[in-house]
Amino acid sequence: MILNSLLGYTGNMLDRADHLRRDSAAIHAARMHPTARFLILEDLKPMMAEGGAELFWARRSECPEGQQVFLGLDSQGEPRFAVDGKPDDDLPCVATDARAAGAILADGRAAIIAQARSVLDWHRRHGFCANCGAPTRPEKAGYSRQCDACGAEHFPRVDPVVIMLAEKDGMALVGRGPHFPAGFFSALAGFVEPGESLEEAVARELHEEAGIRVHSVRYAASQPWPFPSSLMMGAFAQAEGLELALDESEIAEARWVSREEVRSVLRGEGAWSAPPPLAIAHWLLQTWAQQP
Ligand SMILES: [Zn+2]
């Protein structure tokens, strides 16, 4: 059993309370409730409490104008919302890069950032109907947008991405994208395309990017990655051979690495560097390296 709370941006402890979303009176009452709190995101950067490692939850009276999304109810049943706006300068909070905040909040609170950031970003980019081009308006407490011109209803998107380690003879394949810094290697990854399974996407991406054929693809764990709305699905696959043929537009450099080498790298003692613990690529490398 995978403990997904170990993965960055997972383990959200809010009750999303979907049944309230369709009830506009209930959402209004939740918003007006004295215990309601609002996570402000300024240009998609969540507010952290000044000088601390906590999310900053504003009161309604401190809340700027802007698109709101109902996040859910906390463990006390108190309503939580996200709002896209700029807080007053005198509030004791600081807009924080969502990756940096995600790395600090490792216990499930980062998942709230993922939820808030992805949905608010979606509202920013979907003000017009993809079906007919007319303006749309938010509905269901921020979980859909309605087009009154053609009747279409649009929902926040989630973009599936496969991220995988191919393995062969005790070695795993890591690669460096053309935009990665020198010496930085990660698991290979790519978007799932329409009309294919996760397993097929893993096999296709490894063949396109590295020229290898794989079999026995095993799904391992997943992670939301709110930049803007990916769902990273981690997998392992067995390669049929070690010979590589790189697509250099996608992969500048790739190498087969041993478990011992990966363990050194994850201790910060290796010849190359790997993604930080926030990223599922780190978890895949760690999980693989821990195997005997
Ligand atoms: Zn429309």
Boltz pocket constraint, residues with backbone or C-beta under 6 A from the ligand:
constraints:
  - pocket:
      binder: B
      contacts: [[A, 129], [A, 130], [A, 131], [A, 132], [A, 133], [A, 134], [A, 147], [A, 148], [A, 149], [A, 150], [A, 151], [A, 152]]
      max_distance: 6.0
